[in-house]
Amino acid sequence: MLRRLLVLLIPAFALTAVLVSLGVWQLQRMEWKTQQLAAIQRGIEQPAGPLPPAIDPSMRYLPVVVSGRTTGQEILVLSGTKELGGGYNVVSAFETADGRRIMVDRGFIPQDDRHAARPPAQLTVTGNLHWPDEKGRMTPEPDLKAGIWFAREVPRMAEHLGTEPVLVVAHAVQGEAQGITPMPLDVSGIPNNHLSYAVQWFLFALICFGMTMALAWRIRRQTD
């Protein structure tokens, strides 16, 4: 009987230990991710500076302030929140005071405002550089005829609007808002699911341990 129990218990306990270690690792990952998110949020909230001469995705979340005018060209990106309901983010082509053409995500409009007039407007925009990673395998292609996109794709949007591949997500706008509500960047949209992964591994470990004990008890009863 002892040999049968050892054949069962040794690999079962080893597997349980591996599952527990995976749960602990996920808790460590959760702590690391929490620290990373806090660092990103601190970076988002830093004082804004001028637009750098050369820009690349390593500058994601960099706070900037730009002054200039919208051109009247825009892209509507399907969006929505629990508080505001369904609608669109307005991404406008923007000519800065020093002659650069970039894009500004000015914020949210309700569905009913889709066809509202938004002529060129003088604005000063404080916000953050951003390269959203929103397009997945199931994301539809943009409806260029209707002017509706389903993800913010910076290079493609820039090509469509004839701008640099630079997107500033507005935190605050001075000037004619034209009914657009800024949607500032924060870390709430960045997932941190490591706690749920840890719980899953610990549950697997508990199930493995429980099944092992039940089988060991059954073997022992059969040999009594």
For each residue, the residues with C-beta under 8 A, 3 or more apart:
1: 4 5 219 220 223
2: 5 6
3: 6 7
4: 1 7 8 219 223
5: 1 2 8 9 216 219 220
6: 2 3 9 10
7: 3 4 10 11
8: 4 5 11 12 212 215 216 219
9: 5 6 12 13 212 216
10: 6 7 13 14
11: 7 8 14 15
12: 8 9 15 16 208 209 211 212
13: 9 10 16 17 212
14: 10 11 17 18
15: 11 12 18 19 208
16: 12 13 19 20 205 208 209 212
17: 13 14 20 21
18: 14 15 21 22
19: 15 16 22 23 201 202 204 205 208
20: 16 17 23 24 201 202 205
21: 17 18 24 25
22: 18 19 25 26 201
23: 19 20 26 27 198 199 200 201 202 205
24: 20 21 27 28 198
25: 21 22 28 29
26: 22 23 29 30 194 195 197 198 201
27: 23 24 30 31 194 195 198
28: 24 25 31 32
29: 25 26 32 33 194 197
30: 26 27 33 34 192 194 195 198
31: 27 28 34 35
32: 28 29 35 36
33: 29 30 36 37 192 194
34: 30 31 37 38 192
35: 31 32 38 39
36: 32 33 39 40
37: 33 34 40 41 187 190 192
38: 34 35 41 42 187
39: 35 36 42 43
40: 36 37 43 44 61 187 190
41: 37 38 44 45 186 187
42: 38 39 45 46
43: 39 40 46 61 62 63
44: 40 41 61 63 128 184 185 186 187
45: 41 42 63
46: 42 43 63
47: 63
48: 63 64 65 126 127 171
49: 63 64 65
50: 64 65 66
51: 55 64 66 96 100 102 166 168
52: 55 59 62 64
53:
54:
55: 51 52 59 129 164 166
56: 59
57: 60 131
58:
59: 52 55 56 62 129
60: 57 129 130 131
61: 40 43 44 128 129 130 185
62: 43 52 59 128 129
63: 43 44 45 46 47 48 49 126 127 128 171
64: 48 49 50 51 52 126 127 128 129 168
65: 48 49 50 124 125 126 127
66: 50 51 94 96 102 104 124 125 168
67: 96 97 123 124 125
68: 94 95 96 97 122 123
69: 94 95 120 121 122 123
70: 73 74 92 93 94 95 104 106 118 120 121 123
71: 92 93 94 95 101 120
72: 93 118 119 120
73: 70 92 93 161 162
74: 70 90 91 92 93 118 147 161
75: 90 91 142 147 149 157 160 161
76: 88 89 90 91 109 114 147 148 149
77: 88 89 91 105 148 149 150 151 152
78: 86 88 148 149 150
79: 86 87 88 89 108 183
80: 84 85 86 87
81: 84 85 108 183
82:
83:
84: 80 81 87 108 110 181
85: 80 81 110 111
86: 78 79 80 110 111
87: 79 80 84 108 109 110 111 113 114
88: 76 77 78 79 108 109 111 114 148
89: 76 77 79 105 106 107 108 152 183
90: 74 75 76 105 106 107 108 109 118 180
91: 74 75 76 77 103 104 105 106 149 152 157 161 167
92: 70 71 73 74 103 104 106 118
93: 70 71 72 73 74 101 102 103 161 162 163
94: 66 68 69 70 71 101 102 103 104 123 125 163 168
95: 68 69 70 71 99 100 101
96: 51 66 67 68 99 100 101 102
97: 67 68
98:
99: 95 96
100: 51 95 96 164
101: 71 93 94 95 96 161 162 163 164
102: 51 66 93 94 96 163 164 166 167 168
103: 91 92 93 94 154 157 158 161 163 166 167 168
104: 66 70 91 92 94 123 125 127 167 168 169 170
105: 77 89 90 91 127 130 152 167 168 169 170 183
106: 70 89 90 91 92 125 170 173 177 178 180 182
107: 89 90 170 173 180 181 182 183
108: 79 81 84 87 88 89 90 180 181 182 183
109: 76 87 88 90 113 114 116 179 180 181
110: 84 85 86 87 113
111: 85 86 87 88 114
112:
113: 87 109 110 116 179
114: 76 87 88 109 111
115:
116: 109 113 178 179
117:
118: 70 72 74 90 92 121 178 180
119: 72
120: 69 70 71 72
121: 69 70 118 175 176 178
122: 68 69 175 176
123: 67 68 69 70 94 104 173 174 175 176
124: 65 66 67 173 174 175
125: 65 66 67 94 104 106 168 170 172 173 174
126: 48 63 64 65 170 171 172 173
127: 48 63 64 65 104 105 168 169 170 171 172 182 184 185
128: 44 61 62 63 64 168 169 171 184 185
129: 55 59 60 61 62 64 166 167 168 169
130: 60 61 105 152 154 167 168 169 185
131: 57 60 154 167
132: 151 152 154 167
133:
134: 139 151 152 153
135: 139 150 151 153
136: 139 151
137:
138:
139: 134 135 136 150 151
140: 143 150
141: 150
142: 75 148 149 150 156 160
143: 140 146 147 148 149
144: 147 160
145:
146: 143
147: 74 75 76 143 144
148: 76 77 78 88 142 143
149: 75 76 77 78 91 142 143 152 153 157
150: 77 78 135 139 140 141 142
151: 77 132 134 135 136 139
152: 77 89 91 105 130 132 134 149 157 167
153: 134 135 149 156 157
154: 103 130 131 132 157 158 165 166 167
155: 158 159 165
156: 142 153 159 160
157: 75 91 103 149 152 153 154 160 161 167
158: 103 154 155 161 162 163 164 165 166 167
159: 155 156 162
160: 75 142 144 156 157
161: 73 74 75 91 93 101 103 157 158
162: 73 93 101 158 159
163: 93 94 101 102 103 158 166
164: 55 100 101 102 158
165: 154 155 158
166: 51 55 102 103 129 154 158 163
167: 91 102 103 104 105 129 130 131 132 152 154 157 158
168: 51 64 66 94 102 103 104 105 125 127 128 129 130
169: 104 105 127 128 129 130 183 184 185
170: 104 105 106 107 125 126 127 173 182 183 184
171: 48 63 126 127 128 182 184 185
172: 125 126 127 182 184
173: 106 107 123 124 125 126 170 177 180 182
174: 123 124 125
175: 121 122 123 124
176: 121 122 123
177: 106 173 180 181
178: 106 116 118 121
179: 109 113 116
180: 90 106 107 108 109 118 173 177
181: 84 107 108 109 177
182: 106 107 108 127 170 171 172 173
183: 79 81 89 105 107 108 169 170
184: 44 127 128 169 170 171 172
185: 44 61 127 128 130 169 171
186: 41 44 189
187: 37 38 40 41 44 190
188:
189: 186
190: 37 40 187
191:
192: 30 33 34 37 195
193: 196 197
194: 26 27 29 30 33 197 198
195: 26 27 30 192 198 199
196: 193 199 200
197: 26 29 193 194 200 201
198: 23 24 26 27 30 194 195 201 202
199: 23 195 196 202 203
200: 23 196 197 203 204
201: 19 20 22 23 26 197 198 204 205
202: 19 20 23 198 199 205 206
203: 199 200 206 207
204: 19 200 201 207 208
205: 16 19 20 23 201 202 208 209
206: 202 203 209 210
207: 203 204 210 211
208: 12 15 16 19 204 205 211 212
209: 12 16 205 206 212 213
210: 206 207 213 214
211: 12 207 208 214 215
212: 8 9 12 13 16 208 209 215 216
213: 209 210 216 217
214: 210 211 217 218
215: 8 211 212 218 219
216: 5 8 9 212 213 219 220
217: 213 214 220 221
218: 214 215 221 222
219: 1 4 5 8 215 216 222 223
220: 1 5 216 217 223 224
221: 217 218 224
222: 218 219
223: 1 4 219 220
224: 220 221
